[in-house]
Amino acid sequence: MISARLNHRFDKPLAPFAHQIILTGITPNFLTFAGFIVSLAASASFVSGMPRLAGILILLSGGFDLLDGVVARTTGKATRFGAFLDSVLDRYSDAALFLGIGILLSENPINILILSLTFIGTFLISYVRARAEGLGFTCNIGLMERPERIILLSIGGIFNILVPVLWILLVLTHLTVLQRIYHIWSKTRRTGG
């Protein structure tokens, strides 16, 4: 799911497009699945040695990910299950993309190490937020939420600069995890919890 911060900012400009989608009978969950399938195609493109195509497909997948929430809110069909499904499929999409990139870069052990550490940071960002929300805190802060990661990965593919992009992601994903840990630590310190 594209972060709420970015998603709601696009509700108004995308509303006319969302209304056209609604007229076709396409549901938010259909858009969620479509975005997931396009992510799998992007992963397959990385595996096939076509990073530029993969980068374009990542952007397309992000478009579906943006629209599913807009359509859900516009139609009043935003549900907790839809948000949950969206988040789960986002994690599968992220894993598929990193797997595809890993296969593409598999000849260099240093690249695999960088990719693996970035993958860990990416999943910790989601885990920290979910754990914080499970404890009753909001935790949607940080430099490198999913929209930013998607944009950087697409740039890496389109311009065939995946390794420099992975270095950037490596640093910023773990920095985001630390931001979130500090955020929750500050909140618990103020509340005595």
BALOBA-1460 file (C-alpha; in Angstrom, 3 decimals):
// residues 193
<rec num="1" residu="m" x="0.000" y="0.000" z="0.000"/>
<rec num="2" residu="i" x="1.379" y="3.385" z="-0.937"/>
<rec num="3" residu="s" x="1.785" y="5.359" z="2.253"/>
<rec num="4" residu="a" x="-1.245" y="7.297" z="3.437"/>
<rec num="5" residu="r" x="0.795" y="10.491" z="3.386"/>
<rec num="6" residu="l" x="1.313" y="10.197" z="-0.388"/>
<rec num="7" residu="n" x="-1.943" y="8.466" z="-1.210"/>
<rec num="8" residu="h" x="-4.291" y="11.094" z="0.253"/>
<rec num="9" residu="r" x="-2.355" y="13.876" z="-1.445"/>
<rec num="10" residu="f" x="-3.360" y="12.366" z="-4.802"/>
<rec num="11" residu="d" x="-7.007" y="11.678" z="-3.948"/>
<rec num="12" residu="k" x="-8.293" y="14.934" z="-5.415"/>
<rec num="13" residu="p" x="-6.238" y="15.001" z="-8.657"/>
<rec num="14" residu="l" x="-6.894" y="11.302" z="-9.316"/>
<rec num="15" residu="a" x="-10.612" y="11.448" z="-8.438"/>
<rec num="16" residu="p" x="-11.789" y="11.952" z="-12.073"/>
<rec num="17" residu="f" x="-9.675" y="8.995" z="-13.202"/>
<rec num="18" residu="a" x="-10.929" y="6.954" z="-10.238"/>
<rec num="19" residu="h" x="-14.537" y="7.725" z="-11.260"/>
<rec num="20" residu="q" x="-13.834" y="6.382" z="-14.760"/>
<rec num="21" residu="i" x="-12.418" y="3.197" z="-13.241"/>
<rec num="22" residu="i" x="-15.450" y="2.892" z="-10.963"/>
<rec num="23" residu="l" x="-17.785" y="3.113" z="-13.999"/>
<rec num="24" residu="t" x="-16.099" y="0.011" z="-15.448"/>
<rec num="25" residu="g" x="-16.951" y="-1.946" z="-12.301"/>
<rec num="26" residu="i" x="-13.307" y="-2.525" z="-11.399"/>
<rec num="27" residu="t" x="-12.944" y="-2.952" z="-7.643"/>
<rec num="28" residu="p" x="-10.144" y="-1.710" z="-5.390"/>
<rec num="29" residu="n" x="-9.105" y="-5.300" z="-4.669"/>
<rec num="30" residu="f" x="-8.834" y="-5.973" z="-8.412"/>
<rec num="31" residu="l" x="-6.435" y="-3.023" z="-8.694"/>
<rec num="32" residu="t" x="-4.460" y="-4.387" z="-5.733"/>
<rec num="33" residu="f" x="-4.099" y="-7.783" z="-7.451"/>
<rec num="34" residu="a" x="-3.268" y="-6.130" z="-10.785"/>
<rec num="35" residu="g" x="-0.455" y="-4.183" z="-9.139"/>
<rec num="36" residu="f" x="0.834" y="-7.398" z="-7.574"/>
<rec num="37" residu="i" x="0.835" y="-9.212" z="-10.942"/>
<rec num="38" residu="v" x="2.695" y="-6.312" z="-12.570"/>
<rec num="39" residu="s" x="5.286" y="-6.508" z="-9.746"/>
<rec num="40" residu="l" x="5.773" y="-10.188" z="-10.541"/>
<rec num="41" residu="a" x="6.274" y="-9.253" z="-14.197"/>
<rec num="42" residu="a" x="8.872" y="-6.666" z="-13.106"/>
<rec num="43" residu="s" x="10.672" y="-9.347" z="-11.107"/>
<rec num="44" residu="a" x="10.632" y="-11.671" z="-14.113"/>
<rec num="45" residu="s" x="12.069" y="-8.847" z="-16.223"/>
<rec num="46" residu="f" x="14.977" y="-8.476" z="-13.813"/>
<rec num="47" residu="v" x="15.557" y="-12.237" z="-13.966"/>
<rec num="48" residu="s" x="15.479" y="-12.073" z="-17.774"/>
<rec num="49" residu="g" x="18.135" y="-9.357" z="-17.799"/>
<rec num="50" residu="m" x="15.771" y="-6.537" z="-18.790"/>
<rec num="51" residu="p" x="16.150" y="-4.001" z="-15.958"/>
<rec num="52" residu="r" x="14.764" y="-1.079" z="-18.008"/>
<rec num="53" residu="l" x="11.507" y="-2.933" z="-18.654"/>
<rec num="54" residu="a" x="11.454" y="-3.914" z="-14.973"/>
<rec num="55" residu="g" x="11.804" y="-0.259" z="-13.957"/>
<rec num="56" residu="i" x="8.869" y="0.736" z="-16.153"/>
<rec num="57" residu="l" x="6.756" y="-2.117" z="-14.769"/>
<rec num="58" residu="i" x="7.613" y="-1.076" z="-11.206"/>
<rec num="59" residu="l" x="6.224" y="2.393" z="-11.951"/>
<rec num="60" residu="l" x="3.085" y="0.847" z="-13.459"/>
<rec num="61" residu="s" x="2.653" y="-1.340" z="-10.387"/>
<rec num="62" residu="g" x="3.014" y="1.754" z="-8.196"/>
<rec num="63" residu="g" x="0.250" y="3.393" z="-10.234"/>
<rec num="64" residu="f" x="-2.113" y="0.516" z="-9.471"/>
<rec num="65" residu="d" x="-1.054" y="0.707" z="-5.831"/>
<rec num="66" residu="l" x="-1.897" y="4.395" z="-5.740"/>
<rec num="67" residu="l" x="-5.244" y="3.967" z="-7.489"/>
<rec num="68" residu="d" x="-6.590" y="1.106" z="-5.374"/>
<rec num="69" residu="g" x="-6.777" y="3.348" z="-2.308"/>
<rec num="70" residu="v" x="-8.212" y="6.300" z="-4.233"/>
<rec num="71" residu="v" x="-10.932" y="4.090" z="-5.770"/>
<rec num="72" residu="a" x="-11.678" y="2.513" z="-2.381"/>
<rec num="73" residu="r" x="-12.102" y="5.869" z="-0.670"/>
<rec num="74" residu="t" x="-14.036" y="7.411" z="-3.588"/>
<rec num="75" residu="t" x="-16.529" y="4.531" z="-3.632"/>
<rec num="76" residu="g" x="-16.710" y="4.233" z="0.132"/>
<rec num="77" residu="k" x="-15.377" y="0.679" z="-0.206"/>
<rec num="78" residu="a" x="-12.274" y="1.186" z="1.912"/>
<rec num="79" residu="t" x="-12.241" y="-1.741" z="4.319"/>
<rec num="80" residu="r" x="-9.842" y="-2.999" z="6.941"/>
<rec num="81" residu="f" x="-9.516" y="-6.267" z="5.027"/>
<rec num="82" residu="g" x="-8.705" y="-4.384" z="1.818"/>
<rec num="83" residu="a" x="-5.969" y="-2.439" z="3.610"/>
<rec num="84" residu="f" x="-4.673" y="-5.669" z="5.144"/>
<rec num="85" residu="l" x="-4.674" y="-7.492" z="1.786"/>
<rec num="86" residu="d" x="-2.931" y="-4.534" z="0.159"/>
<rec num="87" residu="s" x="-0.186" y="-4.571" z="2.793"/>
<rec num="88" residu="v" x="0.358" y="-8.322" z="2.493"/>
<rec num="89" residu="l" x="0.576" y="-8.196" z="-1.298"/>
<rec num="90" residu="d" x="2.960" y="-5.227" z="-1.024"/>
<rec num="91" residu="r" x="5.306" y="-7.403" z="1.056"/>
<rec num="92" residu="y" x="5.093" y="-10.203" z="-1.532"/>
<rec num="93" residu="s" x="5.739" y="-7.643" z="-4.284"/>
<rec num="94" residu="d" x="8.781" y="-6.286" z="-2.470"/>
<rec num="95" residu="a" x="10.131" y="-9.802" z="-1.952"/>
<rec num="96" residu="a" x="9.593" y="-10.676" z="-5.625"/>
<rec num="97" residu="l" x="11.387" y="-7.520" z="-6.779"/>
<rec num="98" residu="f" x="14.365" y="-8.151" z="-4.509"/>
<rec num="99" residu="l" x="14.500" y="-11.788" z="-5.620"/>
<rec num="100" residu="g" x="14.524" y="-10.725" z="-9.272"/>
<rec num="101" residu="i" x="17.245" y="-8.149" z="-8.641"/>
<rec num="102" residu="g" x="19.216" y="-10.744" z="-6.672"/>
<rec num="103" residu="i" x="19.168" y="-13.153" z="-9.584"/>
<rec num="104" residu="l" x="20.187" y="-10.375" z="-11.979"/>
<rec num="105" residu="l" x="23.123" y="-9.366" z="-9.752"/>
<rec num="106" residu="s" x="23.995" y="-12.866" z="-8.525"/>
<rec num="107" residu="e" x="27.487" y="-12.982" z="-10.057"/>
<rec num="108" residu="n" x="28.865" y="-10.473" z="-7.547"/>
<rec num="109" residu="p" x="28.792" y="-11.531" z="-3.862"/>
<rec num="110" residu="i" x="29.154" y="-7.914" z="-2.663"/>
<rec num="111" residu="n" x="26.019" y="-6.929" z="-4.595"/>
<rec num="112" residu="i" x="24.137" y="-9.839" z="-3.032"/>
<rec num="113" residu="l" x="25.264" y="-8.736" z="0.431"/>
<rec num="114" residu="i" x="24.123" y="-5.149" z="-0.230"/>
<rec num="115" residu="l" x="20.813" y="-6.428" z="-1.622"/>
<rec num="116" residu="s" x="20.270" y="-8.749" z="1.352"/>
<rec num="117" residu="l" x="20.927" y="-6.016" z="3.903"/>
<rec num="118" residu="t" x="18.616" y="-3.661" z="1.993"/>
<rec num="119" residu="f" x="15.938" y="-6.367" z="1.903"/>
<rec num="120" residu="i" x="16.220" y="-6.728" z="5.686"/>
<rec num="121" residu="g" x="15.864" y="-2.962" z="6.142"/>
<rec num="122" residu="t" x="12.848" y="-2.862" z="3.837"/>
<rec num="123" residu="f" x="11.020" y="-5.522" z="5.805"/>
<rec num="124" residu="l" x="12.004" y="-4.059" z="9.164"/>
<rec num="125" residu="i" x="10.397" y="-0.750" z="8.154"/>
<rec num="126" residu="s" x="7.053" y="-2.549" z="7.766"/>
<rec num="127" residu="y" x="7.568" y="-4.718" z="10.829"/>
<rec num="128" residu="v" x="8.394" y="-1.792" z="13.116"/>
<rec num="129" residu="r" x="5.280" y="0.041" z="11.973"/>
<rec num="130" residu="a" x="3.056" y="-3.026" z="12.405"/>
<rec num="131" residu="r" x="4.502" y="-3.773" z="15.840"/>
<rec num="132" residu="a" x="4.084" y="-0.152" z="16.938"/>
<rec num="133" residu="e" x="0.478" y="-0.095" z="15.716"/>
<rec num="134" residu="g" x="-0.119" y="-3.376" z="17.560"/>
<rec num="135" residu="l" x="0.936" y="-1.537" z="20.717"/>
<rec num="136" residu="g" x="-1.424" y="1.340" z="19.946"/>
<rec num="137" residu="f" x="1.046" y="3.842" z="18.464"/>
<rec num="138" residu="t" x="1.027" y="5.462" z="15.046"/>
<rec num="139" residu="c" x="4.309" y="5.063" z="13.241"/>
<rec num="140" residu="n" x="4.112" y="6.274" z="9.643"/>
<rec num="141" residu="i" x="7.237" y="8.407" z="9.684"/>
<rec num="142" residu="g" x="10.568" y="8.005" z="7.965"/>
<rec num="143" residu="l" x="12.596" y="8.926" z="4.923"/>
<rec num="144" residu="m" x="12.190" y="5.689" z="2.986"/>
<rec num="145" residu="e" x="8.620" y="4.469" z="2.997"/>
<rec num="146" residu="r" x="7.371" y="2.290" z="0.168"/>
<rec num="147" residu="p" x="6.633" y="5.047" z="-2.386"/>
<rec num="148" residu="e" x="10.175" y="6.321" z="-2.133"/>
<rec num="149" residu="r" x="11.594" y="2.787" z="-2.433"/>
<rec num="150" residu="i" x="9.453" y="2.078" z="-5.500"/>
<rec num="151" residu="i" x="10.574" y="5.281" z="-7.192"/>
<rec num="152" residu="l" x="14.241" y="4.575" z="-6.481"/>
<rec num="153" residu="l" x="14.021" y="0.951" z="-7.667"/>
<rec num="154" residu="s" x="12.289" y="2.039" z="-10.870"/>
<rec num="155" residu="i" x="15.010" y="4.654" z="-11.485"/>
<rec num="156" residu="g" x="17.642" y="1.996" z="-10.827"/>
<rec num="157" residu="g" x="16.069" y="-0.283" z="-13.409"/>
<rec num="158" residu="i" x="15.267" y="2.306" z="-16.078"/>
<rec num="159" residu="f" x="18.735" y="3.892" z="-15.970"/>
<rec num="160" residu="n" x="20.498" y="0.589" z="-15.250"/>
<rec num="161" residu="i" x="22.054" y="1.915" z="-12.039"/>
<rec num="162" residu="l" x="20.752" y="-0.719" z="-9.620"/>
<rec num="163" residu="v" x="23.907" y="-1.058" z="-7.541"/>
<rec num="164" residu="p" x="24.178" y="2.681" z="-6.658"/>
<rec num="165" residu="v" x="20.448" y="2.724" z="-5.913"/>
<rec num="166" residu="l" x="20.853" y="-0.298" z="-3.632"/>
<rec num="167" residu="w" x="23.590" y="1.518" z="-1.707"/>
<rec num="168" residu="i" x="21.244" y="4.468" z="-1.218"/>
<rec num="169" residu="l" x="18.427" y="2.154" z="-0.150"/>
<rec num="170" residu="l" x="20.739" y="0.261" z="2.191"/>
<rec num="171" residu="v" x="21.533" y="3.406" z="4.146"/>
<rec num="172" residu="l" x="18.088" y="5.013" z="4.036"/>
<rec num="173" residu="t" x="16.030" y="1.906" z="4.876"/>
<rec num="174" residu="h" x="18.002" y="1.281" z="8.051"/>
<rec num="175" residu="l" x="17.950" y="4.982" z="8.884"/>
<rec num="176" residu="t" x="14.155" y="4.841" z="8.564"/>
<rec num="177" residu="v" x="14.028" y="1.863" z="10.943"/>
<rec num="178" residu="l" x="16.100" y="3.837" z="13.450"/>
<rec num="179" residu="q" x="13.827" y="6.887" z="12.998"/>
<rec num="180" residu="r" x="10.809" y="4.738" z="13.797"/>
<rec num="181" residu="i" x="12.457" y="3.115" z="16.801"/>
<rec num="182" residu="y" x="13.396" y="6.535" z="18.151"/>
<rec num="183" residu="h" x="9.857" y="7.823" z="17.467"/>
<rec num="184" residu="i" x="8.275" y="5.018" z="19.496"/>
<rec num="185" residu="w" x="10.912" y="5.298" z="22.221"/>
<rec num="186" residu="s" x="10.090" y="9.019" z="22.543"/>
<rec num="187" residu="k" x="6.361" y="8.307" z="22.731"/>
<rec num="188" residu="t" x="6.752" y="5.585" z="25.358"/>
<rec num="189" residu="r" x="9.086" y="7.784" z="27.380"/>
<rec num="190" residu="r" x="6.499" y="10.583" z="27.453"/>
<rec num="191" residu="t" x="3.673" y="8.228" z="28.408"/>
<rec num="192" residu="g" x="5.708" y="6.202" z="30.886"/>
<rec num="193" residu="g" x="5.182" y="2.999" z="28.919"/>
